[in-house]
Amino acid sequence: MEHRRPILRDMWLGSAHRSPDKIALHFEGSEISYRQVVEYAQSLGKSFHAGGARHQSRVAVLAKNCLEAVYVYAACHIFGYISTPLNWRLSVPELNGVLGDSLPDILVFEEEFTREVEGIRAEQESIQEYICIGDNTPAWASSFTHALNLGGLPAVPYQAEADDIAHLLFTSGTTGKAKGVMRSQRADYRALQSIIAPLEFNHGGKTLVMMPMYHIGALFISYAQFLYEGTVVLLRAADPLAILHAIEQERTEVTFMAPTVIHDVLNVPEFHRFDVSSMRTIQYGAAPMTMPLLKEMREKMPSVGFVNTYGATEMSSVTFLYKNHHRDVDSALFEKHLSSVGQPYPDVDMRIIDDGGEDCALGEVGEVCVRTPTLMSGYWNNSEATIQAMPNGWYATGDMGYLDEQSFLYLVDRKKDMIISGGENIYCREVEEALMAHGSLSDAAVIGVPDERWGESVRAIVIPKEGENPTEEALISFCQSRIARYKRPKSIIFVNEFPRLPSGKTKKTELRARYGQL
């Protein structure tokens, strides 16, 4: 008889069985045990069933980080509903697009989004029940508190299975319309297992989560700590001062931050007053990290071990730049390795392919393709995109990069972000790194703009550091000293902030729309 591999359902039920009174969640002064989480999840599972949901029905969540959202995810994992976290930053038309694609039976929302949901109701015929988190429940919705206390309802006649879809996550996307990524119970459990050792989770430890929980990074780092029967200290949002207070007061040990959040935390004026010595691991990712920010991290938080990961909603984390790679300052390859995103995890197969689908030589730039047990099941209602993204079982990431002799992966750019000027390929990341090395900028993004002579020319959009006033001429001259002349920016635009995706990545589609014309 084949051994049954564990799934997300087992994470919740197992932790509640082994450590029922251990605190699973700490949020705004409230502490919730594993026993309570599972009891609430079981009540919600019955309530969803009574409201019309069935096995693999979608349960959408429109909420900022809160306890109630976690209870919903636990209910979905236990009973086999598909949790569908919604990006609360979306406009009503965008939300209607996502909901019209996913067709949920249940929508759980926080009361602060009542106006948005009112704008959704007329368009969404699939939703059979609206459940409101908060004290001011509209007449057309049910109270979350009421749903949480319906334990006397009949038992749910189904439970989660290994190949069930656990999450339907809509990618924010840097290249176009969001797609619904289907992630299975089996794949997601494997994904949690893959990050536990590199991030050095302690059994019964404490993890700080401040990134929005519609993002795979926030979800998975939370689940990994739940799997290890520890406490997730949950913050409503990524407020830099609140992050420092939480580290000091709750003695958290592990966290995930996008580079933009790390930058904001390090630049809190009172940073030096906080005791951050409990923090052992900071995972960063979601966007490339510049060398100046990496060095600032090491200087201001010397006792913390840093781990860089490369992944996507479609595949989870597939490479790791481990703590020792951030500490080996005496190595001649230290700075080179630090500019990489690490090495593939042992159960990850990776290829770099050219435009003809052939393997590239070591050091040769091509598209990164991945095969791993943590891959998505496909795109929801989009078989054409699934076939295009996963030919022959390999996921084509759309990222351009190369591998070295030790299988360190170096990302060069998004495939579609590449600029072709005068027949030469220019990778935006290389130009951005050259600009950031000037030291006067807090961020830089490079795009291509139409050029009558060269086809495209390089344009940089930059954010100067506070108190710095770099000139266009000085930055262009500096770049020319570090990269080939044809790669240097022809024009530079100075701004105060970038449009960002929820993951922290720069939203280059919007930058192109704003600044992509001559």
C-alpha positions in Angstrom: 0.0 0.0 0.0 1.4 3.4 -1.1 2.1 5.9 1.7 -0.2 8.9 1.5 1.8 12.1 1.2 0.7 14.9 3.5 -1.2 17.9 2.2 -2.3 21.3 3.6 -5.3 19.8 5.4 -2.8 17.7 7.5 -0.9 20.9 8.4 -3.9 22.3 10.3 -5.3 19.2 11.8 -1.8 17.8 12.7 -0.7 21.0 14.5 -4.0 21.3 16.3 -3.7 17.6 17.4 -0.1 17.8 18.6 0.0 21.4 20.0 -3.7 22.4 20.6 -2.9 25.1 23.1 0.1 26.6 21.3 -0.5 30.1 20.1 -0.9 30.0 16.3 -1.7 33.6 15.7 -0.9 36.9 17.4 -2.7 39.9 15.9 -3.3 43.3 17.4 -3.2 42.0 21.0 -5.3 38.9 20.3 -3.8 35.4 20.6 -5.4 32.4 19.0 -4.5 28.8 19.6 -4.3 26.0 17.1 -7.3 24.4 18.7 -9.3 27.6 18.2 -8.2 28.0 14.6 -9.4 24.5 13.6 -12.6 24.9 15.5 -13.4 28.2 13.7 -12.4 26.6 10.4 -14.7 23.7 11.0 -17.6 26.1 11.8 -16.9 28.1 8.6 -16.7 25.0 6.5 -20.2 24.0 7.6 -21.4 27.6 7.1 -20.0 27.7 3.5 -21.7 24.4 2.7 -25.0 25.6 4.1 -24.5 28.8 2.0 -24.3 26.8 -1.2 -20.6 26.0 -1.6 -19.5 22.5 -2.5 -16.2 20.6 -2.9 -13.8 22.8 -5.0 -16.1 25.8 -4.9 -14.3 29.1 -4.8 -14.4 31.1 -1.6 -13.1 34.6 -2.4 -11.6 36.8 0.3 -11.5 40.7 0.1 -9.6 41.7 3.3 -6.4 43.1 4.6 -4.3 41.0 6.9 -6.6 39.8 9.7 -7.4 36.7 11.8 -10.7 36.1 10.0 -8.9 35.7 6.6 -6.7 33.0 8.1 -9.7 31.1 9.4 -11.2 31.2 5.9 -8.0 29.8 4.4 -7.9 27.0 7.0 -11.5 26.1 6.3 -10.8 25.9 2.6 -7.7 23.7 3.2 -9.5 21.3 5.4 -12.7 20.8 3.4 -11.4 21.2 -0.1 -12.8 24.6 -1.1 -10.6 26.8 -3.3 -9.4 29.8 -1.4 -9.3 32.9 -3.7 -7.6 35.8 -2.0 -8.4 39.1 -3.8 -6.1 42.1 -4.1 -7.9 44.8 -2.2 -6.0 47.5 -4.1 -7.9 46.6 -7.3 -10.6 48.9 -8.7 -14.2 47.6 -8.9 -13.9 46.9 -12.7 -10.7 44.9 -12.0 -12.4 43.0 -9.1 -15.3 42.2 -11.4 -12.9 40.8 -13.9 -11.3 38.5 -11.4 -14.6 37.4 -9.9 -16.2 36.9 -13.3 -13.3 34.6 -14.1 -13.2 32.7 -10.8 -17.0 32.5 -10.2 -16.9 32.1 -6.4 -19.9 30.8 -4.5 -18.9 32.7 -1.3 -17.4 36.2 -0.9 -16.0 37.1 2.5 -15.1 40.8 2.8 -14.1 43.3 5.4 -16.6 46.1 6.2 -14.3 48.8 4.9 -14.8 47.3 1.4 -18.6 47.4 1.6 -18.8 50.1 -1.1 -16.6 48.1 -3.5 -18.7 45.0 -2.9 -21.9 46.9 -3.5 -20.4 47.8 -6.9 -19.7 44.1 -7.5 -23.1 42.5 -6.5 -25.0 43.5 -9.7 -22.3 41.9 -11.9 -21.7 38.7 -10.0 -24.4 36.1 -10.4 -22.3 33.2 -9.1 -22.0 34.5 -5.6 -24.6 32.9 -3.4 -23.6 34.4 0.0 -21.8 37.5 1.1 -20.1 37.4 4.5 -19.0 40.6 6.2 -16.1 40.9 8.7 -16.8 43.7 11.1 -19.6 45.2 13.2 -21.5 47.0 10.5 -22.9 44.2 8.3 -25.1 45.4 5.4 -28.6 44.0 5.1 -27.7 41.9 2.0 -24.8 40.1 3.8 -24.3 37.7 6.6 -22.2 38.4 9.7 -18.8 36.7 9.9 -19.3 36.3 13.7 -22.6 34.5 13.0 -20.9 32.2 10.5 -18.2 31.5 13.0 -20.7 30.2 15.5 -22.7 27.7 13.4 -21.0 24.6 14.8 -24.4 22.9 15.1 -24.9 22.6 11.4 -24.7 19.2 9.7 -21.2 17.8 9.0 -19.6 18.7 5.6 -19.8 15.5 3.5 -16.3 16.0 1.8 -12.8 16.9 2.7 -9.6 18.0 0.8 -7.7 15.6 -1.4 -4.2 15.7 -2.6 -4.9 16.9 -6.2 -7.6 19.4 -5.1 -6.9 23.0 -6.0 -6.0 24.7 -2.7 -5.4 28.3 -3.9 -6.5 30.2 -6.9 -4.1 33.2 -6.9 -4.4 35.9 -9.5 -1.0 37.1 -10.6 -0.4 40.8 -10.5 1.7 40.5 -13.6 4.3 42.8 -15.1 3.4 41.9 -18.7 -0.4 42.1 -19.0 -3.7 40.8 -17.8 -3.8 38.9 -14.5 -4.2 35.1 -14.8 -5.6 32.7 -12.2 -2.9 30.3 -11.0 -4.2 27.0 -9.7 -2.1 25.5 -6.9 -2.8 22.1 -5.6 -2.8 20.8 -2.0 0.0 18.5 -2.8 2.2 21.1 -4.5 1.7 23.7 -1.8 2.7 21.3 1.0 5.9 20.5 -0.9 6.5 24.2 -1.3 6.4 24.7 2.4 8.8 21.9 3.1 11.3 23.4 0.6 11.6 26.7 2.5 11.8 25.4 6.1 15.4 24.4 6.1 16.8 27.4 4.1 15.0 29.9 6.3 15.8 27.9 9.5 12.4 27.8 11.0 12.3 26.8 14.7 9.7 24.3 15.9 7.4 26.5 18.0 9.2 29.6 16.8 7.8 33.0 15.8 7.5 34.4 12.3 6.5 38.0 11.4 4.2 38.5 8.5 3.4 41.9 7.1 3.1 41.4 3.4 -0.5 41.2 2.1 -1.9 37.7 2.3 -3.1 37.6 -1.2 0.6 37.3 -2.1 2.1 33.8 -2.2 5.2 34.9 -0.2 3.1 36.0 2.8 0.9 32.9 2.6 3.7 30.4 2.4 5.9 31.8 5.1 2.9 31.8 7.4 2.0 28.2 6.5 5.6 27.0 7.0 5.5 28.3 10.6 2.1 26.7 11.1 3.6 23.4 9.9 6.3 23.8 12.5 3.6 24.6 15.2 4.9 28.1 15.9 3.3 31.5 16.2 2.6 33.9 13.3 2.8 37.5 14.4 0.5 39.1 11.8 0.6 42.8 11.0 -2.2 44.6 9.2 0.2 46.2 6.7 3.9 46.7 6.1 4.3 49.8 8.2 8.1 50.2 8.9 7.7 51.4 12.5 5.2 48.7 13.3 7.6 46.1 11.9 10.4 47.2 14.2 8.1 47.3 17.2 6.9 43.8 16.5 10.4 42.4 16.2 11.4 44.0 19.5 8.3 43.3 21.5 7.3 39.8 20.1 10.9 38.6 19.6 10.1 37.3 16.1 12.8 35.2 14.4 11.9 34.8 10.7 10.3 37.1 8.2 9.8 37.8 4.5 10.2 41.4 3.1 10.1 42.8 -0.4 13.2 45.0 -1.1 11.0 48.1 -1.0 9.9 47.2 2.6 13.5 46.5 3.6 14.6 49.9 2.3 11.8 51.6 4.3 12.6 49.7 7.5 16.3 50.4 7.3 15.5 54.1 6.8 13.3 54.6 9.9 15.0 57.5 11.7 14.7 55.7 15.1 16.0 52.4 13.6 19.1 52.3 15.9 16.9 52.4 19.0 15.2 49.1 18.3 16.5 45.7 19.5 16.3 43.4 16.4 18.6 40.8 17.8 15.8 38.1 17.9 15.5 38.2 14.1 17.6 35.4 12.7 16.4 35.1 9.1 15.1 37.7 6.6 14.0 36.2 3.3 13.9 38.7 0.5 12.7 38.4 -3.0 9.8 39.4 -5.2 12.1 41.9 -7.0 15.8 42.2 -7.6 17.9 43.5 -4.8 20.5 46.2 -5.6 24.0 45.8 -4.3 23.9 49.1 -2.3 20.8 47.9 -0.4 22.3 44.5 0.3 25.4 46.2 1.8 23.2 48.5 3.9 21.3 45.5 5.2 24.5 43.8 6.3 25.8 47.0 8.0 22.6 47.8 9.9 21.6 44.2 10.8 24.9 42.3 11.1 23.5 39.5 13.3 20.6 38.6 10.8 21.1 36.0 8.2 19.7 36.8 4.8 18.2 34.4 2.3 17.3 35.4 -1.2 14.7 33.4 -3.1 13.6 33.3 -6.7 10.2 32.1 -7.6 6.8 33.0 -8.9 3.2 32.2 -8.1 3.3 29.5 -10.8 6.2 27.6 -9.3 6.9 28.9 -5.7 10.5 29.4 -4.6 12.9 27.4 -6.8 16.3 28.9 -6.0 18.0 30.0 -2.7 20.9 32.2 -2.0 21.7 30.9 1.4 22.9 32.7 4.6 26.5 31.5 4.1 26.5 33.2 0.6 25.8 36.5 2.3 28.5 36.1 4.9 31.5 34.7 2.9 33.1 38.1 2.5 36.6 36.7 2.0 35.6 34.7 -1.0 36.7 36.1 -4.3 33.3 35.3 -5.7 31.4 37.0 -2.9 30.0 40.0 -4.8 29.4 37.9 -7.9 27.3 35.4 -6.0 25.5 38.1 -4.1 24.3 39.5 -7.4 22.7 36.1 -8.2 19.4 34.6 -6.9 21.2 31.5 -5.6 21.2 27.9 -6.7 18.2 25.6 -7.5 16.7 23.6 -4.7 17.5 19.9 -4.9 14.1 18.8 -6.4 14.2 21.6 -9.0 15.3 20.9 -12.6 16.4 24.1 -14.4 17.3 24.8 -18.0 18.3 28.0 -19.8 17.1 27.9 -23.4 17.5 30.0 -26.5 14.8 31.2 -28.9 14.9 27.8 -30.6 14.3 25.9 -27.4 17.9 24.5 -27.2 20.0 24.6 -24.0 22.3 27.5 -23.6 25.9 27.1 -22.7 27.0 28.1 -19.2 27.2 31.9 -19.0 24.9 32.4 -22.0 21.7 34.4 -21.5 18.5 32.6 -22.3 15.0 32.0 -20.9 14.8 30.3 -17.5 12.7 27.2 -17.5 11.8 25.1 -14.5 10.4 21.6 -13.6 9.6 20.9 -10.0 6.9 19.2 -7.9 5.8 22.6 -6.7 4.6 23.8 -10.1 1.1 25.0 -10.5 -1.7 22.8 -11.9 -2.3 25.4 -14.7 -4.1 28.6 -15.3 -7.8 28.8 -14.4 -10.1 28.8 -17.5 -7.1 29.3 -19.8 -5.8 26.1 -21.3 -4.0 28.0 -24.1 -1.9 30.0 -21.6 -1.2 26.8 -19.6 0.1 25.0 -22.7 2.2 28.0 -23.7 3.6 28.4 -20.2 4.3 24.7 -19.5 5.3 22.9 -22.7 6.3 19.3 -22.0 6.0 19.9 -18.2 8.6 22.7 -18.0 7.4 26.1 -16.8 8.7 28.9 -19.1 9.3 31.8 -16.6 9.7 34.6 -19.1 12.8 35.6 -17.1 16.1 36.0 -18.9 19.2 34.7 -17.1 22.2 32.4 -17.1 23.8 29.7 -14.9 27.5 29.6 -13.9 29.7 26.6 -13.3 28.3 26.1 -9.8 24.6 26.5 -10.9 24.2 30.0 -9.5 21.4 31.7 -11.4 21.9 35.3 -12.5 18.7 37.1 -13.6 19.2 39.6 -16.3 15.7 40.8 -17.1 12.2 39.9 -17.9 12.1 38.5 -21.5 9.7 41.2 -22.7 11.6 44.0 -20.9 14.7 43.6 -23.1 15.5 46.6 -25.2 16.7 46.2 -28.8 18.6 49.2 -29.9 20.5 49.2 -33.2 20.2 45.4 -33.3 21.9 45.1 -29.9 20.1 43.5 -26.9 20.2 45.7 -23.8 19.1 44.1 -20.5 17.4 46.7 -18.3 18.7 45.2 -15.1 22.3 45.8 -16.1 21.6 49.5 -16.7 19.6 49.8 -13.5 22.6 48.4 -11.5 24.9 50.9 -13.1 22.6 53.7 -12.1 22.2 52.5 -8.6 26.0 52.3 -8.1 26.1 56.1 -8.4 24.9 56.2 -4.8 22.5 59.1 -5.2 19.4 57.1 -6.0 17.0 55.1 -3.9 15.5 53.3 -7.0 15.9 53.1 -10.8 13.9 51.6 -13.6 14.8 51.4 -17.2 12.4 51.1 -20.2 12.7 51.3 -24.0 11.3 54.2 -25.9 10.8 54.5 -29.7 13.8 55.9 -31.6 13.6 56.7 -35.3 17.2 55.8 -35.9 17.9 52.9 -33.5 14.4 51.4 -33.1 14.5 51.8 -29.4 16.6 53.9 -27.0 17.2 53.6 -23.3 15.2 55.8 -20.9 15.7 55.7 -17.1 13.1 56.7 -14.5 14.8 57.4 -11.2 14.0 58.3 -7.6 16.8 60.4 -5.9 17.6 59.8 -2.3 16.5 62.4 0.2 18.9 65.3 0.1 20.5 64.2 -3.2 20.2 66.2 -6.5 21.9 64.2 -9.2 21.7 65.7 -12.7 20.8 63.8 -15.9 24.2 64.6 -17.3 26.1 63.3 -14.3 24.1 60.0 -14.2 24.6 59.4 -18.0 28.3 60.1 -17.7 28.6 57.8 -14.7 26.8 54.9 -16.6 29.1 55.3 -19.6 32.0 54.6 -17.2 30.5 51.3 -16.2 28.7 49.9 -19.2 29.0 50.0 -22.9 28.2 53.3 -24.5 25.2 52.0 -26.4 23.6 50.7 -23.2 23.7 54.1 -21.4 20.4 56.0 -20.9 19.7 58.6 -23.6 17.2 60.3 -21.3 16.4 60.3 -17.5 13.2 61.3 -15.8 13.2 62.1 -12.1 10.2 61.1 -10.0 9.2 60.8 -6.3 7.8 57.3 -6.4 7.2 54.3 -8.7 3.9 52.5 -9.3 4.2 49.1 -7.5 2.7 45.7 -7.8 1.4 44.1 -4.5 4.6 42.0 -4.4 6.7 45.1 -4.3 7.9 44.9 -7.9 8.0 48.0 -10.0 5.0 48.1 -12.3 6.8 48.6 -15.6 3.7 48.4 -17.7 2.5 51.6 -16.0 5.9 53.2 -16.3 5.9 52.5 -20.0 2.4 54.0 -20.3 3.5 57.2 -18.5 7.0 57.7 -19.9 7.4 55.3 -22.8 7.0 57.9 -25.6 9.4 60.5 -26.9 
